[in-house]
């Protein structure tokens, strides 16, 4: 299967290059990532062992189809497998009201960080609440997005409205699901995502971006026993969710060699969940309850001498990071929580064609029932290289 994907990818690139002779050459980039980790968690069988992970790769093909539209493809190689991470087209001009339309599979614009590929983050590792509420690959889904410029006079404001398949929501509740398993889990109901973002220029050297995000839809469909009688008919229920997010990014850059970036995001989760708290005639009584949970992160990164940076990040989220997805875990968990502290140092020589990072992360777990668990500490060395215009840099 992997050979077919590789051959198809090469044929696609060749075809695009042949067509480009009479059109526009697309940008083709190769991003390579290599991580080496050491776990210092007390009691872990991997404590003190140096682990060399399988190198990862992203192949980007991006360019204009015509003066009005662009297309992007991103083929990823992770954990020894190839996959299509993104494949979409974007009408960027020519529509009424300066609207834009994006269609395909891509990173959804919920917050400012999710639309940025991990190799371009200053830190290593997805924020904790992203892992809990969006799944291991972030908010990546299939659908349409309609973007509009709001006519504000003194600052730039953009409104995005999208409708999506809901695979990302299924990925946050199922362990390595297939497309059929996701469809069986949450049905064919689409989800909706919206974002209102504003960008302010505060001075000649500083700017601020803020955003309000929302998402709504069905996260699961379940058959429940409302009587606690195994002979009774089951009732099918749709479980809804609503995410509300806030984000900001402040950047101060007095010259080409120095930059200070402070960024933060938060999410509020209002969700129907299935619970079985009481025992009925001969089985537990299942009922639908509503929970409210949240997550947040804030980071600060300082770039100096153009090629060095260091930073800190704090995370908090309901749910235990690393739990297997289920009806009572991760985004459905309102009892337990995880906190994280991360520090990093980065080196980016020669116009960010190469990145070397040292990342130290520490996770703290809190269980409502008093379960004791040691903190988790992971040290990661990362090397990223970039061939082509898609650069491996954090800004």
N, C-alpha and C positions, 0 to 999 in steps of 0.2 A: 504494500500500500504506500509506504514511504517513497519507493522508487517512482511510482506513478505521479505522486505529488511533485517530486523534484523535476521529473521530465516535463510535466505540465507547466511548471513554473518557468523552466528554461525556454520552452516553446512560446509561452506568453510574452516573456521578455524579448525574444527574437522577433516575434510578430510586431510588438510595439516599436522596436527599433526600425524594422522594415517600413512600417507605416509612417514612422517619424521622418523618413527621408523626404516625404512630400507634405509633412505636417510639422509638428513641433517635437523635438527630442524630449522624452520624459526624463526626470531625474531618477537615477537608480542609486541606492545606497545600501550598504551592508553594515550592520551594527553587530559587533561580537562582544559577549559578556562572559567573564570567567570569575567565579566566586570560590573562595576558600574559607571555610568556617572552623571555629573551635568553640565547643560548648563547655561552659564552666558551671553548669547547673549542678548543685549538690545532689548526689545520689544517682545522677544520670549515667547509664552505661557508656555514653559517648564522652564523658567528662575528660577534658584534657587531650582529646584526640583531634588531630588535624584532618579535616575532611575536604577533599577536592571534589567539587561538584561538576557535573557534566556541563561543558560550555554551552551557552545559549546564543542564538543567532536571530536577527530580524532582517528580512530583505524588503526594502521599501521601493516601490515603483510609483512615482507621483508626477503629475504634469497636467497641462491644459489639454483638453480634448478639442476645444475651439475657444474663441475669445470670451465665451459666456460660461464655460463649464470646465471643471477639473475632475480628475479621478485619481484614486489612491488605492494601492494594494499593499498589504503587509503580511508576509508569510513568516511565521515564527517557528523556531526549532527549540523546544523546551522539554526537559526530562526525556530526551531521546526520541521525541515525536514531533512531526511537522503538523502545523495547523494554520488555517487562515484566520489571523487575528483581526484584520480589518480589510474590508473591500467595499468601497463606496464611491459614489459620484456626488458632485456638489455644483449646483447652478449658482454662480457667484454674482452674476449681473444680467441685466436685461429684463427682469421681472418688474411688475408694477410695485410702487412704494419701496423700491430698493430692497425687495425681499430676496431671500436666498432659500434654496431647498437642498437638503442633504438626504440621501437615501442609500441604504445598504447596511453593512455590519460595521460598527465602529464604537469608540469610547464615547459614552453619553455625557453631555454637558451638565452634570450635577456637581456643583462646586467647581473650583478652578483647577484642582490637582488631578482629577480623574481623567481629563482629556489629555494630560501630558504623559508620555510614555515613561515607564519607570527608569529607563537608562538616563533620562534627563532630569531626574530628581537629584537634589543635593544629598539626600540620605538614602540608605538601602533599606528596603522593606516597606510594604504597603502599610499606611496608617491603620491602627487597630479597628476603628469603627468601619473603615472601608472593607476590611476582611469580614467583619460580622454582618454588615447589612448589604454588601454588594457581591460577596463571594471572592474566591481566591484570585480571580483575574480582573477584579474591579467591575465597574458598571459598564459592561460591554454587551451590546444588544443589537438586534436587527429591527430596523424601522425607518420612519421618516421624521425629519425635523424641519420646521419652518421658522426662519429667523427674520426678524424685523428690526430696523433701526428706529428707536423712539425719538421723535423730534424735540429733544431737549436742547436748549440753546447754548449753555455754557459748559456742558460736559457730555461725554458720549454714553449713551444708554442703549442696550440691546435686549430684545425680548425673543426667547426661544420657546417654541411649543412643539412637542414631539409625541408620537404614538409608536409604541414598540411591542415586540413579540412577548417579552417577559422572561427570556432565558436567564438573564442575570439574577432575577428574583428566584427562579427555580434552582440555580446553581448555589444560592446561599442556604438552601434547605435540603439538598440531596447530595449524597456522596458520589462524585464522579458520574453524574447522570448522563444518560443518552437523551437524544431529542425526544424519543418516544416516552421515556420516563418523565421528562419535564412536562410533556403534554398530558400524560395521565395524572400527574401530580396537581397541576393548576389549571387544566383545561385549555381552551383556546382563547381565553379572554386576554385582550391586549392591556398594556399598562400605559399610563400617561405621565409625561415628564415636562416640567416647565422651569424656565429660569429667567429672572430679570437681573441683568448685570449692569453696573455703572462704573465708569472709569474717570477719575479726577486727576488732573495735573495740579499738584499742590505748589510746585515751584519749578525752577529750571532744572533742579536735581532730584526731585522726588515726585512720586505718584502713588495713587491709592485706587485699588479696585475692590468693589464690594458686590455681593450677590445674594439674592434670595432665590431658593430652589424649592421645588416641590415635585412629588411623584405620588401617584395613586393607582390602585388596581387590585386585582385578586392575586393573592400570593399562594393560595392552596384551595383545593376542593376536597372535602372529606365526608365520609359516611360515618355518622355518629349514632351511638345507642343512648337515647335520651331517657330510657326507663330503667336501665340496669337489668333488663331481661333478655337473655340470649335468644329467645324465641320471637322477640318483637322485631318489626321491620326497622331497618336503619333509615335515617333521615340524611339526605345529602345537603351539605351546607357549603357556601362559598365564604372563604375567610379573606377579608379585605385588609389592606394596609394603607397608610398614608405617611410619607416622609416629608418633613419640612426641614430645609437646610439653610444655614447662614455661612457666608465665607467672606474673607478679606485677604488682601495681599498689599502690603506696603513696601515700597522699594525706594531707597535713597542711594543715588549713584553720582557722586560729585565729580568723578572723572572715569576714564577708561580702565583704571587699575583698581578701583575700590567700589564695593557695593555692599549695602546692608539690606537684607530682605527679611521681613517679618510676615508670617503667613499663618492663618488659622481657619479652621472649618468646624462646624458643628451640625449634628443631625438630631431631630426629634422623631421618634418612631411611635405611631399610634396604630395598633394592630389587633385584629381578632386572632385568638389562639384557642386550640382545643385543650381542655383539661378534664381530668377524671379524678375528682377530689373525694367523692363519696361512693359507697358500695350500695348497689341496688338489690334486686331480688336474687340474682345469682352471678352478677358481673358488675364492674364499676359503671357508675352513671357518668356519661360523657356530656359535657356542655361547652358552649362557646363563651369565652370571657374576653374582655378587652384589656390590653396592657399598654403602658407607656414607658418607653425606655429612651436612652439617648447616648450619644458619643461625641467626642470632641478631640481635636489636636491643635497644638500651636507650636510653631517652629521659628527659630531665628538662625540666619546664616550670614556670615561675614566673609566677603571676598576681599583679598588683599594681594597686592603686587600682580594682579590680573590672573595669576595661575594657581593661587592657593585659597582654600576656604576652610572654615571650621564652623560648627553649629551645634545646636541642641534642639531636642523636640520632646514634648510631653504629650502623652496619649491617655485618654480614659474612654472606656466603653462598657456598657452592659453586655453580659455574655462572656464566656470563657474562650479566649482565642485558642484555636487548636482542637476544640471539641468537634466531634463528628456532627454534621448537620442533622437536624431532626425537629420534631414538633415542640420540643421543650428546650432546645439549645440555640446558641448563636442569636439570631434576630428574634427568636421566640422566647428568650430567656430574660425574665425580669427580676431574677433573684440574685444572680451572681455578677461579678464584674472583673475587668482586667485593666491594669494601669501599666504604662510603659515610660521609660526614660531612655533616650537615645542621644549619643554624642558621636560626632564624626569629624574627620579631617580629609580634605580632598586636594588633589594635585592635577591641574589641567594644562599641560604644556601645548605649545604650537597651535594656537587658535582652536583649542578644544577638540582636536582630532583624537585625543587620547585622554582617558580619565583613570586616575588611581585613587581609591578610597579606602580608608580604614573606618569601620563602623562598630560601635559598641552599644548593644541594646540590652536592657534589663526589663523583664516583665514581672509584675506583682499580681497575684491572684487573690480574690476575695470570694469566699463561698458563704451563702446565707446560713447554711446548716452548721457552720463552724469547722468544716473540713480544712485541715492544715496542708499547705503545699509550699514547697520551697520556691523561692524566686528563680526565674530562668534568665541566664546570662549567656549571650552569644556574641562572639567577636568575628567580624567578617572582613576579609580583604577582597577587594574587587578591582578588576581591570576591565575597562571598556575601550574599544577602538571603533573608529568610524571611517569607512571608505565611502566617499560621496558627500553630497551636500547636506544630508540629514545628520547634524553634528551631535556628538555625545557630550553635552554640557548642561549645567543646571539652570541656565538663565535664558 
